[in-house]
Amino acid sequence: MTESEQSDSTAWTQTPLRVLSYAALDPERRLALPSGRFTTPGGTSTLILGLAFMGVIYGLGWAIRGTGFGTVVWDYLTGFSGIPIPIVMLSCWSAAILAIKAAKIRAQRTALRLRFMPGDPGFVLSVATVDRVIDSIEHGVDEPHRFLLLDRVLTALKSIRNIGRVGDLDEMLNSAAEADDDAMDSGYTVVRGFIWAIPVLGFIGTIIGLTEAISGFGGVLEASDATVDVLTSSLTEVIAGLDTAFITTGEGLIAALLLHLLLTFVRRSDERLLDDCRQYAARNITAHVRITPDDKP
């Protein structure tokens, strides 16, 4: 053992047992639900939470439907040919996906506080010392491969024996970071689809409303010799059709706008997590690696 390795051994500080527990941090695992990979939520948990959001909205609307304001709210939730119901359902499901994703991002960020390297700034990460670093992580973290950062770090550490130069490790970490970027982006596919579908539902309401309005207007024209009361009643039906056309479109566009803004903030947090993981790996892994001729495969 070289003097540097002896110094590393003296400076070594084992990470305390079970510093991090995935089961205690991940929001889905805490509810005993299937957990998605890293920051991507599972389908079951998002559906359940989305239905819960929808139940709260319609429960409150039903509870106040007897008041003047409540009548309007209930009509906006259930009226207009029923178009608001799927709009609310997809909106609640999208909000659930983004809410769980935000909670999973916070859980993943806890791994950035973990310090598994010795405090000695001169510590050298080599084939002779890498096993102790791996043991420190595996003893200090429950299910370390469930954490984005630690999965990347462990994969790199276990590959040190097979690399020929430090640049190979850096390329490996960059490749893992790019794969995580792609996985992060794919985690928004479903919610993007919902945000696209919500205004489309509003436009479907527009078609239904305009069809009703045109049909009613045709009845008004046919009843040219009818009394004023009959004409007034027919025009009321025309106006009701226009209400369906404009209100459903407005609901769809407003819901899509709010969800898109929420998606932007959550995605930004996801991107910051990936950037911080990249910097953490470069600072705590690549900067400490030393490949000597004896270490090369």
The 8 nearest C-alpha neighbors of each residue, nearest first, counted from 0:
[[1, 4, 5, 2, 3, 127, 8, 6],
 [0, 2, 4, 3, 5, 6, 7, 127],
 [3, 1, 5, 4, 6, 0, 7, 8],
 [2, 4, 6, 1, 5, 7, 123, 122],
 [3, 5, 7, 1, 6, 2, 0, 8],
 [6, 4, 2, 8, 7, 3, 9, 1],
 [5, 7, 9, 3, 4, 8, 10, 2],
 [8, 6, 4, 10, 5, 9, 122, 11],
 [7, 9, 5, 11, 6, 10, 4, 128],
 [10, 8, 6, 7, 11, 5, 12, 4],
 [11, 9, 7, 8, 119, 117, 6, 12],
 [12, 10, 117, 8, 9, 7, 13, 118],
 [11, 13, 117, 10, 14, 118, 116, 115],
 [12, 14, 135, 15, 11, 115, 117, 131],
 [13, 15, 135, 139, 115, 16, 12, 136],
 [16, 14, 139, 18, 13, 17, 138, 135],
 [15, 17, 139, 138, 18, 14, 140, 135],
 [18, 16, 139, 140, 19, 141, 138, 15],
 [17, 19, 139, 140, 16, 15, 20, 14],
 [20, 18, 140, 17, 141, 21, 139, 110],
 [21, 19, 141, 23, 22, 140, 24, 17],
 [20, 22, 24, 23, 25, 141, 142, 19],
 [21, 23, 28, 20, 24, 25, 29, 141],
 [22, 24, 20, 21, 29, 25, 28, 26],
 [25, 23, 21, 106, 22, 26, 20, 29],
 [24, 26, 28, 27, 21, 22, 106, 103],
 [27, 25, 29, 28, 24, 102, 103, 30],
 [26, 28, 32, 30, 34, 29, 25, 31],
 [29, 27, 31, 30, 22, 25, 32, 26],
 [28, 30, 26, 27, 31, 22, 23, 25],
 [29, 31, 27, 28, 32, 26, 44, 33],
 [32, 30, 28, 29, 27, 33, 34, 26],
 [31, 33, 27, 30, 28, 34, 44, 43],
 [34, 32, 41, 27, 35, 28, 31, 43],
 [33, 35, 27, 41, 28, 32, 40, 36],
 [36, 34, 41, 40, 39, 37, 33, 38],
 [37, 35, 39, 38, 34, 145, 40, 41],
 [36, 38, 39, 147, 146, 145, 35, 107],
 [39, 37, 103, 104, 100, 36, 40, 35],
 [38, 40, 35, 186, 36, 37, 100, 41],
 [41, 39, 35, 100, 99, 38, 42, 34],
 [40, 42, 35, 34, 43, 44, 33, 45],
 [41, 43, 45, 44, 46, 40, 35, 33],
 [44, 42, 46, 45, 41, 47, 33, 32],
 [43, 45, 47, 46, 42, 41, 48, 32],
 [44, 46, 48, 96, 95, 42, 47, 43],
 [47, 45, 49, 43, 44, 48, 50, 92],
 [46, 48, 44, 50, 49, 45, 51, 43],
 [49, 47, 51, 45, 50, 46, 95, 44],
 [48, 50, 92, 91, 46, 52, 95, 51],
 [51, 49, 53, 47, 48, 52, 54, 46],
 [50, 52, 48, 54, 49, 53, 47, 55],
 [53, 51, 49, 55, 54, 50, 91, 48],
 [52, 54, 50, 56, 51, 55, 91, 57],
 [55, 53, 51, 57, 52, 56, 58, 50],
 [54, 56, 58, 52, 53, 57, 59, 51],
 [57, 55, 53, 59, 58, 54, 60, 52],
 [56, 58, 60, 54, 59, 55, 61, 53],
 [59, 57, 55, 61, 60, 56, 54, 62],
 [58, 60, 62, 56, 57, 61, 55, 63],
 [59, 61, 57, 58, 73, 62, 63, 64],
 [60, 62, 64, 58, 59, 63, 57, 73],
 [61, 63, 59, 60, 64, 58, 65, 69],
 [64, 62, 69, 65, 60, 61, 66, 59],
 [63, 65, 69, 70, 61, 66, 62, 73],
 [66, 64, 63, 69, 70, 67, 62, 61],
 [67, 65, 69, 68, 64, 63, 70, 71],
 [66, 68, 70, 69, 65, 71, 64, 63],
 [67, 69, 71, 70, 66, 72, 64, 63],
 [70, 68, 64, 63, 66, 72, 71, 67],
 [71, 69, 64, 73, 67, 68, 72, 66],
 [70, 72, 74, 68, 69, 73, 75, 67],
 [73, 71, 69, 75, 74, 70, 76, 68],
 [74, 72, 76, 70, 75, 60, 71, 64],
 [73, 75, 78, 71, 77, 76, 72, 70],
 [74, 76, 72, 73, 78, 77, 71, 83],
 [77, 75, 73, 74, 83, 78, 72, 84],
 [76, 78, 74, 81, 75, 73, 84, 83],
 [79, 77, 74, 81, 80, 75, 76, 83],
 [78, 80, 243, 81, 82, 77, 247, 83],
 [79, 81, 82, 78, 243, 204, 207, 77],
 [80, 82, 78, 77, 79, 83, 84, 85],
 [81, 83, 84, 80, 204, 85, 79, 247],
 [84, 82, 86, 76, 81, 85, 87, 77],
 [83, 85, 87, 86, 82, 81, 77, 88],
 [86, 84, 88, 87, 83, 89, 82, 200],
 [87, 85, 83, 84, 89, 88, 197, 90],
 [88, 86, 90, 84, 85, 89, 91, 83],
 [87, 89, 85, 91, 90, 86, 84, 92],
 [90, 88, 92, 86, 91, 87, 93, 85],
 [89, 91, 87, 93, 88, 92, 86, 94],
 [92, 90, 49, 94, 88, 93, 89, 52],
 [91, 93, 49, 89, 95, 94, 90, 46],
 [94, 92, 96, 90, 95, 190, 91, 89],
 [93, 95, 91, 97, 92, 96, 98, 90],
 [96, 94, 98, 92, 49, 45, 93, 97],
 [97, 95, 93, 45, 99, 94, 98, 100],
 [96, 98, 100, 94, 95, 99, 101, 93],
 [99, 97, 95, 101, 100, 96, 94, 102],
 [100, 98, 102, 101, 96, 97, 95, 103],
 [99, 101, 97, 103, 102, 98, 38, 40],
 [100, 102, 104, 98, 99, 103, 265, 97],
 [103, 101, 99, 105, 100, 104, 106, 98],
 [104, 102, 106, 100, 38, 105, 101, 25],
 [103, 105, 107, 101, 106, 102, 38, 100],
 [106, 104, 108, 102, 103, 107, 101, 109],
 [105, 107, 103, 104, 24, 108, 109, 25],
 [108, 106, 104, 109, 105, 146, 110, 103],
 [107, 109, 105, 110, 111, 106, 104, 272],
 [108, 110, 111, 107, 106, 112, 105, 113],
 [109, 111, 108, 112, 113, 107, 148, 146],
 [110, 112, 109, 108, 113, 276, 279, 148],
 [113, 111, 110, 109, 114, 108, 115, 19],
 [112, 114, 110, 111, 115, 109, 18, 19],
 [115, 113, 116, 112, 14, 117, 111, 118],
 [114, 116, 14, 135, 113, 136, 132, 117],
 [115, 117, 114, 118, 132, 283, 12, 11],
 [118, 116, 11, 119, 12, 10, 115, 122],
 [117, 119, 120, 116, 10, 11, 12, 122],
 [118, 120, 121, 117, 122, 10, 7, 11],
 [121, 119, 122, 118, 117, 123, 287, 116],
 [120, 122, 119, 123, 7, 287, 3, 6],
 [123, 121, 7, 119, 120, 124, 287, 117],
 [124, 122, 287, 288, 125, 289, 121, 7],
 [125, 123, 288, 287, 128, 129, 289, 122],
 [124, 126, 127, 128, 129, 289, 288, 123],
 [125, 127, 129, 128, 160, 294, 159, 124],
 [128, 126, 125, 129, 130, 124, 4, 294],
 [129, 127, 125, 130, 126, 131, 124, 132],
 [128, 130, 132, 131, 126, 125, 124, 127],
 [131, 129, 133, 132, 128, 134, 127, 126],
 [132, 130, 134, 133, 129, 128, 135, 13],
 [131, 133, 135, 129, 134, 130, 136, 115],
 [134, 132, 130, 136, 135, 131, 137, 129],
 [133, 135, 131, 137, 132, 136, 138, 130],
 [136, 134, 132, 138, 14, 133, 137, 13],
 [135, 137, 139, 133, 134, 138, 140, 115],
 [136, 138, 134, 140, 139, 135, 133, 143],
 [139, 137, 135, 16, 136, 140, 134, 17],
 [138, 140, 17, 16, 18, 136, 14, 137],
 [141, 139, 19, 17, 143, 137, 18, 138],
 [140, 142, 20, 143, 21, 17, 19, 139],
 [143, 141, 144, 145, 140, 21, 20, 146],
 [144, 142, 145, 140, 146, 141, 149, 150],
 [143, 145, 150, 146, 142, 149, 147, 153],
 [146, 144, 143, 142, 37, 147, 150, 21],
 [147, 145, 144, 149, 148, 143, 150, 107],
 [146, 148, 150, 149, 37, 151, 145, 107],
 [149, 147, 151, 150, 146, 276, 152, 110],
 [148, 150, 152, 151, 146, 147, 143, 153],
 [149, 151, 144, 153, 147, 152, 148, 146],
 [150, 152, 148, 154, 149, 153, 155, 147],
 [153, 151, 149, 155, 154, 150, 156, 148],
 [154, 152, 156, 150, 155, 151, 149, 157],
 [153, 155, 151, 157, 152, 156, 150, 158],
 [154, 156, 152, 158, 153, 157, 151, 159],
 [157, 155, 153, 158, 159, 154, 152, 129],
 [156, 158, 154, 155, 159, 153, 160, 129],
 [159, 157, 155, 156, 160, 161, 154, 162],
 [158, 160, 156, 161, 162, 157, 155, 126],
 [161, 159, 158, 126, 162, 296, 157, 294],
 [160, 162, 159, 158, 296, 163, 295, 157],
 [163, 161, 159, 164, 160, 167, 158, 295],
 [162, 164, 295, 161, 296, 167, 165, 290],
 [163, 165, 166, 167, 162, 290, 168, 295],
 [164, 166, 168, 167, 169, 290, 288, 289],
 [165, 167, 169, 164, 168, 170, 163, 171],
 [168, 166, 170, 165, 169, 164, 162, 171],
 [169, 167, 171, 165, 166, 170, 172, 155],
 [168, 170, 166, 172, 171, 167, 173, 285],
 [171, 169, 173, 167, 168, 172, 174, 166],
 [170, 172, 168, 174, 169, 173, 167, 175],
 [171, 173, 175, 169, 174, 170, 176, 168],
 [174, 172, 176, 170, 175, 171, 169, 177],
 [173, 175, 171, 177, 176, 172, 170, 178],
 [174, 176, 178, 172, 173, 177, 179, 171],
 [175, 177, 173, 179, 174, 178, 172, 180],
 [178, 176, 180, 174, 179, 175, 173, 181],
 [179, 177, 175, 181, 180, 176, 182, 174],
 [178, 180, 182, 176, 177, 181, 183, 175],
 [181, 179, 177, 183, 178, 182, 176, 184],
 [180, 182, 184, 178, 179, 183, 185, 177],
 [183, 181, 179, 185, 184, 180, 178, 186],
 [184, 182, 180, 186, 181, 185, 179, 39],
 [183, 185, 181, 186, 182, 187, 180, 188],
 [184, 186, 182, 188, 187, 183, 181, 189],
 [187, 185, 183, 184, 39, 188, 182, 189],
 [188, 186, 185, 190, 189, 184, 191, 183],
 [189, 187, 191, 185, 186, 190, 192, 184],
 [190, 188, 192, 191, 187, 193, 186, 93],
 [189, 191, 193, 192, 93, 187, 188, 194],
 [192, 190, 194, 188, 189, 193, 187, 195],
 [191, 193, 189, 195, 190, 194, 196, 188],
 [192, 194, 196, 190, 195, 191, 197, 89],
 [193, 195, 191, 255, 197, 192, 196, 190],
 [194, 196, 192, 193, 197, 191, 198, 199],
 [195, 197, 193, 199, 194, 198, 192, 200],
 [196, 198, 200, 251, 199, 194, 86, 195],
 [199, 197, 251, 201, 252, 200, 196, 202],
 [200, 198, 202, 196, 201, 197, 203, 195],
 [201, 199, 203, 197, 198, 202, 196, 204],
 [200, 202, 248, 247, 251, 198, 204, 199],
 [203, 201, 205, 199, 204, 200, 248, 198],
 [204, 202, 200, 206, 205, 201, 199, 207],
 [205, 203, 201, 207, 202, 206, 247, 244],
 [244, 204, 206, 202, 208, 203, 207, 209],
 [205, 207, 203, 209, 204, 208, 210, 202],
 [206, 208, 204, 210, 205, 209, 211, 203],
 [209, 207, 244, 240, 243, 205, 211, 210],
 [208, 210, 212, 206, 211, 207, 244, 240],
 [211, 209, 207, 213, 208, 212, 206, 214],
 [210, 212, 240, 208, 214, 209, 213, 215],
 [213, 211, 237, 240, 209, 215, 214, 210],
 [214, 212, 216, 210, 215, 211, 209, 217],
 [213, 215, 211, 217, 212, 216, 210, 218],
 [216, 214, 218, 237, 212, 217, 213, 236],
 [217, 215, 213, 219, 218, 214, 237, 212],
 [216, 218, 214, 220, 215, 219, 213, 221],
 [217, 219, 215, 221, 216, 220, 222, 214],
 [220, 218, 216, 222, 217, 221, 233, 230],
 [221, 219, 217, 222, 218, 223, 216, 215],
 [220, 222, 218, 219, 223, 217, 224, 216],
 [223, 221, 225, 219, 220, 224, 218, 230],
 [224, 222, 220, 225, 221, 219, 230, 226],
 [223, 225, 222, 226, 221, 220, 230, 227],
 [226, 224, 222, 223, 229, 230, 227, 228],
 [225, 227, 229, 228, 230, 224, 223, 222],
 [226, 228, 230, 229, 231, 225, 232, 224],
 [227, 229, 231, 226, 230, 232, 225, 233],
 [230, 228, 232, 226, 231, 227, 225, 233],
 [229, 231, 233, 227, 232, 228, 219, 234],
 [230, 232, 228, 234, 229, 233, 227, 235],
 [233, 231, 235, 229, 230, 234, 228, 236],
 [232, 234, 230, 236, 235, 231, 219, 229],
 [235, 233, 237, 231, 236, 232, 230, 238],
 [234, 236, 232, 238, 233, 237, 231, 239],
 [237, 235, 239, 233, 234, 238, 215, 240],
 [238, 236, 212, 234, 215, 240, 235, 239],
 [237, 239, 241, 235, 240, 236, 242, 234],
 [240, 238, 242, 236, 241, 237, 235, 243],
 [241, 239, 208, 212, 211, 243, 237, 242],
 [240, 242, 244, 238, 243, 239, 208, 212],
 [243, 241, 239, 240, 244, 245, 246, 238],
 [242, 244, 208, 79, 240, 241, 246, 245],
 [205, 245, 243, 208, 241, 242, 204, 209],
 [244, 246, 248, 242, 247, 243, 249, 241],
 [247, 245, 249, 248, 243, 242, 244, 250],
 [248, 246, 201, 250, 249, 204, 245, 243],
 [249, 247, 201, 251, 245, 246, 250, 202],
 [248, 250, 246, 252, 247, 251, 253, 245],
 [251, 249, 247, 253, 248, 252, 254, 246],
 [250, 252, 198, 201, 248, 254, 197, 249],
 [251, 253, 255, 249, 198, 254, 250, 256],
 [254, 252, 256, 250, 255, 251, 249, 257],
 [253, 255, 251, 257, 256, 252, 250, 258],
 [256, 254, 252, 258, 194, 253, 257, 259],
 [257, 255, 253, 259, 254, 258, 252, 260],
 [258, 256, 260, 254, 259, 255, 253, 261],
 [259, 257, 261, 255, 260, 256, 262, 254],
 [258, 260, 262, 256, 261, 257, 255, 263],
 [259, 261, 263, 257, 258, 262, 256, 264],
 [260, 262, 258, 264, 263, 259, 257, 265],
 [263, 261, 259, 265, 260, 264, 266, 258],
 [262, 264, 260, 266, 261, 265, 267, 259],
 [265, 263, 267, 261, 266, 262, 268, 260],
 [266, 264, 268, 262, 267, 263, 101, 261],
 [267, 265, 269, 263, 268, 264, 262, 270],
 [266, 268, 270, 264, 269, 265, 263, 271],
 [269, 267, 271, 265, 266, 270, 272, 264],
 [268, 270, 266, 272, 267, 271, 265, 273],
 [269, 271, 267, 273, 272, 268, 266, 274],
 [272, 270, 274, 268, 273, 269, 275, 267],
 [271, 273, 275, 269, 270, 274, 276, 268],
 [272, 274, 276, 270, 271, 275, 277, 269],
 [275, 273, 271, 277, 276, 272, 270, 278],
 [274, 276, 278, 272, 277, 273, 279, 271],
 [277, 275, 279, 273, 274, 278, 148, 280],
 [276, 278, 274, 280, 275, 279, 273, 281],
 [279, 277, 275, 281, 276, 280, 282, 274],
 [278, 280, 276, 282, 281, 277, 283, 275],
 [281, 279, 284, 277, 283, 278, 282, 276],
 [280, 282, 285, 278, 279, 284, 283, 286],
 [283, 281, 279, 286, 280, 284, 278, 285],
 [284, 282, 280, 281, 279, 286, 285, 287],
 [283, 285, 280, 287, 286, 281, 282, 288],
 [284, 286, 281, 288, 287, 283, 282, 169],
 [285, 287, 282, 284, 288, 283, 281, 289],
 [288, 286, 124, 123, 285, 284, 289, 283],
 [289, 287, 124, 285, 286, 125, 123, 284],
 [290, 288, 125, 124, 123, 291, 287, 165],
 [289, 291, 294, 164, 125, 288, 165, 292],
 [290, 292, 294, 293, 289, 295, 125, 164],
 [291, 293, 294, 295, 290, 296, 163, 164],
 [294, 292, 291, 295, 290, 296, 126, 125],
 [295, 293, 291, 292, 290, 126, 296, 160],
 [294, 296, 163, 292, 293, 291, 290, 162],
 [295, 161, 294, 163, 160, 162, 293, 292]]
